[in-house]
Structures are given as C-alpha cells and as structure tokens.
Amino acid sequence: MANDAGRRNIWIANPADGDTGLRRITDHTRDDGLLLADLQWGLGSAALLYVAGSITTGGRAPDLRGDGEGAAPAEIRLTVIESGDTRTIAAGYAPLVSPAGHSIAFVDAQDLRIARIDALHPPFTACSVAGTISGLSWSPRGDKIAFASAHDGQSRIGVFDLAERSLSWIDNDGAFDIAAAWSADGAGVAFIRLLEPDAETYSGRPEGLPWSIRTAGVGHSASRCIWTAYTGPGSVFRSFEHGPALLWRTNGTIIFGWERTGWLQLHSVDVATGAVANLTPGQGEIFSVASCPDRRSLLFSSNHGNLDGRRLWRLEPGKGAPVALTNADAVTDRPVACRNGRVFALQSSSANPLRPVAIDGDRRLRCLASPLPRWLADLAPPEQLCFQARDGTDIHAQLYLPQGADAAQPVPAIVHFHGGPARQMLGAWHVIETYHQQYGLNQLLVDRGFAVLSVNYRGGTGYGLSFREPADFGLSGASEYLDVEAAAHFLRGRAEVDPNRVGAYGVSYGGLLVSLGLARASHLYAAGVVCAGVADWSALFPEAEQDSAPARLARSASPVSDTASWRSPALLIHATDDRVVPLQQTIDLREALRRESDAAIEMLLIEREQHDLQLASSCATLFDAIADFFERKLGRAIEPVTVDRRGADGPPLSEMTRPQNGTVP
Ligand SMILES: CSCC[C@H](NC(C)=O)C(=O)N[C@@H](C)C(=O)N[C@@H](CO)C(=O)O
C-alpha cells in the first residue's frame, strides 16, 4: 500500500520482473483521506482483501473535507488482480482470511462476522458479544475462530465453532485474557493472561503483577498455566510492534516476547515441561515477528548489533542461533514469509523511502519498486550520535547538517522530538506513516538551511526496558525534560550550529517536550512549534480527583505550570477534530500564556483533521507553516542547495507525504 501525495493505493510488485513489474491495483485518485489497511491475499493469490475507510471512534465519522459526507466508514473490499474488479464484501474491519483462503472472519462493532469471499454465500453474523472484539485467530483446519472480547474491566477468550455455530468461552477469573493462538493440530488454544489492563501509560511502568501464558483444550472452559513471568523486569507484558504475541510451534513450544533481561527478546516455553529458553540474548529488542508457514521457523526484526537500526533474522528453535538475512546498514522491518519459502519485507535508508524488497538467500535485496523520483536524490545523510542528559542517561539522536554548514558559517538548528512516547526515530525513512512524514519534514528543514537533531528521548523504544519505562516520567515528573535540556546543550557545543538560533518542533507527545523546553528553558530554545501537544496532564484526571496528589504532581509536570517563564516565540498547531490529544489542551495552553507570558504566540488550526493528519494537503500546510515559522524566527544562514523539485518527477518535498514507492504498513 502506498500513499502518493494523499492518494492511497495498492500496488503489486512481481519479483520476477524487478522494477518493471510494478502494477497499481486500485484507482484512488483523490487526496481524500481514504485509509487502507489489513492487506492480505484471498482466493489463493487471485485476489487482494483489504479494509478501506475509517474505524470511527467517538461515534462521528471524521469529515476531513467538510463536504458533510464524512470519511468513508471502514468496509472490507476484495479486488480481483487479473480484472481489477473490486467489490465490497461488508462493512467492518480486522478481516482475517481462513487457512483455505475462501472465507474471512471480521469484526463489525460487537459482532464477529464470517463471509465467503467467493461470494457463494452472503456474510453472516457468527456471534454478537458484549465487549470489543480483537485478536481473531483461525484454527489450522479453518473450522473454529478464537478471539478476545474485552468489556467491563476484563477480557476473555471466545471460540466460535463454525460447524456447530456455537460460541464457548474460556474461564478468565476476571483477568484480562488476550492474544489467542492455536496449536498446530487445532486441539488447543494458548493465550496471555494479564492481571492488570494492557494500557500504555504516560508514566513509567517498569514492573507490575506478573503476566502468564495459559492453554485450554478446545471445548473446555478451563485452562492451565504453563508459564508465569517473574516479578521485576518483564513482569509487565510488552507486545511486539508488529506480529502475533504467541507462536505455537509444531515442536510443542510456544514462542513469545519477554523483557526478563531488560530487553524485549524471543523466548520459548515447552508446553509440556514449562522449560524456558531465551532465543535472542544480547543487547537488542524485537520489533516485528512473523511465522513461517512450516510453523517451525520464524522471521523477526531486531536492533541487535546496532541499537539505531533494524535488520531481519530467521530463527528455527533448536537449530542454532538466528541467521541474519539483511545487513545492519539499512532499516528492514515488517517481514513476511511465503509458502514457497520466499521472504519479503519493507526496507528504507536515509535516502531511499520505504519500499518492498525481496530477500534472497545470499542477503541480496531486490527492490520491488521503481527508481526514486529525482527530487529525493539529494537528502542529507544522518550522523548517528549519542549525548548524555545531566542524570547520566545516554540519549541517541540523528544529526542532519545542511551543505555548507561549518564553524565559519554556523547555521540555525532545530530539535525534533517524536511522539508516542514509545517510538524510535532512525536515520532513515520510517515504517510508520506519521514518522515517515516527520522524517521528510526534517529533510525539508535541512534543505532550507537548518541543522536538524532528531532526538530519541527517554520513554522511547529501542534502548531497553529501563529506558522506555524511566523513573519520574511523563505525568509523574517529566524526567524527559532532562533530555530536552541536553539536546539544546549538545547543539550549542557543535561548531556548525549558531547557539543563539536553536529551535524545536514536535507532534503529540513531541509537542509536550517542545512546550516543556520553551516554558522552562527559553534561554536555550529561541523558538518552537508545538503540534497537537499535551499541555496539562491533570486534565486526564476526573474533576473529583483534581486535588489529589497524583493530579497535583501531573499538573506540576505539565508545561501549563511554567508558562510564566516562557519567553520564546511559538507556533501552536492543532487539528480541530483531534480525538487523541483534545484541542482543549492547546486552547488551555494559549490561555495560560496569554495570562502569564509576553511571548509572541501564533496559532494554526487545521480544520476537521485528525490527530495523525490524513490529507496530504494538511501535511503540506503543516510542513510549510513549520518551515516558514522557523525561517521567520531563526532566519536562514545559508542559501539552501535546492534541486528543482517541481516537474515531472513529482511534487516538492513539502507536499510529500509518502513517495510513490513507500508503503503503508
Ligand atoms: C506508542 S505510544 C502509544 C500511543 C500513545 N498513548 C500512550 C498512552 O502512550 C499516544 O497516543 N500518544 C500520543 C500522545 C502520540 O504521541 N501519538 C502518536 C503521534 O501522533 C504516536 O506516535 O503514538
């Protein structure tokens, strides 16, 4: 799936034809915010299934274009590859093709639905449940579907029997049971049991009530525990960024991710004996996992050997150490293994946007997409580096310098803080669309003559459990501010940078860090752009708890508490239909600044947009507003070396959301 200036489409690349084999399967020609997701093969490999449209939260469908139509609600579509004929199978999302390839299970509101994709039978509702359905999993024979249903503060595993058309539940004892996975013979279901909600928290959570793995025989409501995490590191379940949480192998072991070592690593547990082994020891964490069709080996991406990269590995438990399939110099992620043994993945580098690659045995990677447009040809290479916050924490970052920047001609600099916070920026185009866009913006700013420092601050992924779950973090004390401060000091120590012209920008959680920097250290940051930023953590607490100690701590950790010392000019940007960080956060920040600060504040509201911008036109508005603001506030040191970017090869970088050959994960 690729997003070309807002036009999201599905493409097919044929490895046999290399670059020439690229073919667009869908015909979406408008920058209309139509989202595509959950792409998979159907009817063998004769058709493609995918979700088109938005899963709306908060009831209303987003109305991005203001035409009253509202974004198309999510529906499952099937496109026959040969003819290009496309038909809608049903309203819904999270489709999963059956092992035989002729049916799909999917979710529509609180219904588990089944449809034959050869259209022989209309979709039917298998069952309706009280909770939110997730984690669909077909039994190997395709005669049952397991799933999790969460509601009223608990979650349990249901198993629907297609032949009996009956639904049975596995007892959950009031716990949170998630991530069902079948045994190879279909006789049993494994799942994860959490004793507390699996929610990301905006404060460090290094340990909790130990989670466990359980199995149940099909048709039985009782289950047995085969493994429990230790207390301490790894006691809180951490999912992979992509791929199943449990992989039940034919050799009777279940492979899972565990942070016992302080790093999210693959472990195996023998279902019969409970014996556990760490399959990927050493410094590094797992990001994506994918089972090979043989249900013995598996593929995974990790940053073993280079914490600031991602490479691909193949592992067959019991057959020695993992085998590297790619080198450490590029970023390779999101692997898939085909029945014919071929492996494909997404790959990018600092210059090459994300694109599909075929991985051949000798680590050769064959790009399955057409050559790059010329206007992407002169991107700045990253300098991967590390500096320390004043509490001794190592902070990894990428520095991009404009051509001509040196001690004789120091340039203004901009610090970029990613969102999340559990994310990691790499010295390459990112696999997540929002950060693919922000990488592009960083390159645009370098082209405009700014140095850019993209900072992987604490709370992020890639550097282990204690880095991701630090003390006094977020609404518990804003320890991440130490990294904001350290980033500015690092830049002030670089001869190529003008220390009096250091700015910062960030989106969402990144916007919070910029606000903290401007509120507490305007002497270090001369200007900033806060986009969809958190400004007052105490707003997360109900009215009745506003005077509680946690709420007071949350407010003291929030930028709104330090607006009296905010001196530098800022641009505050927010989408008016943001359903992740409410617009009210920016409104409240603006009011606090109006009351307590004489800083020059500008505002930009992006009408009808969502938290993660959906339209390319909105991205262009954001990019241009940020670049223009910094040029006005920090000025240009050198005339950018600009390649004529308009013309046959595609839009200028500022309108780039994702080049033709990138893909939407
Ligand atoms: C990977 S972090 C999980 C999402 C996160 N929620 C919590 C509790 O951490 C979240 O929604 N964070 C936003 C403030 C945010 O930064 N969202 C985006 C950026 O647009 C993101 O990367 O998740």
The ligand as an SDF file (V2000), in Angstrom:
LIG
                    3D

 23 22  0  0  0  0  0  0  0  0999 V2000
    3.2830    4.0860   21.1160 C   0  0  0  0  0  0  0  0  0  0  0  0
    2.7450    5.1030   22.3590 S   0  0  0  0  0  0  0  0  0  0  0  0
    1.0660    4.6250   22.4290 C   0  0  0  0  0  0  0  0  0  0  0  0
    0.1780    5.7190   21.9110 C   0  0  0  0  0  0  0  0  0  0  0  0
    0.2290    6.8820   22.8890 C   0  0  0  0  0  0  0  0  0  0  0  0
   -0.5230    6.6030   24.1160 N   0  0  0  0  0  0  0  0  0  0  0  0
    0.1630    6.4410   25.2790 C   0  0  0  0  0  0  0  0  0  0  0  0
   -0.6790    6.2010   26.4950 C   0  0  0  0  0  0  0  0  0  0  0  0
    1.3690    6.4770   25.3310 O   0  0  0  0  0  0  0  0  0  0  0  0
   -0.3570    8.1110   22.2490 C   0  0  0  0  0  0  0  0  0  0  0  0
   -1.4800    8.1440   21.8400 O   0  0  0  0  0  0  0  0  0  0  0  0
    0.4980    9.1160   22.2300 N   0  0  0  0  0  0  0  0  0  0  0  0
    0.1370   10.3620   21.6130 C   0  0  0  0  0  0  0  0  0  0  0  0
    0.2580   11.4490   22.6160 C   0  0  0  0  0  0  0  0  0  0  0  0
    1.0670   10.4780   20.4270 C   0  0  0  0  0  0  0  0  0  0  0  0
    2.1870   10.9250   20.5350 O   0  0  0  0  0  0  0  0  0  0  0  0
    0.5550    9.8270   19.3350 N   0  0  0  0  0  0  0  0  0  0  0  0
    1.2400    9.4440   18.0960 C   0  0  0  0  0  0  0  0  0  0  0  0
    1.9140   10.5620   17.4150 C   0  0  0  0  0  0  0  0  0  0  0  0
    0.9240   11.1230   16.6420 O   0  0  0  0  0  0  0  0  0  0  0  0
    2.0790    8.2260   18.3460 C   0  0  0  0  0  0  0  0  0  0  0  0
    3.1840    8.1030   17.8330 O   0  0  0  0  0  0  0  0  0  0  0  0
    1.5260    7.3520   19.0220 O   0  0  0  0  0  0  0  0  0  0  0  0
  1  2  1  0
  2  3  1  0
  3  4  1  0
  4  5  1  0
  5  6  1  0
  5 10  1  0
  6  7  1  0
  7  8  1  0
  7  9  2  0
 10 11  2  0
 10 12  1  0
 12 13  1  0
 13 14  1  0
 13 15  1  0
 15 16  2  0
 15 17  1  0
 17 18  1  0
 18 19  1  0
 18 21  1  0
 19 20  1  0
 21 22  2  0
 21 23  1  0
M  END
$$$$
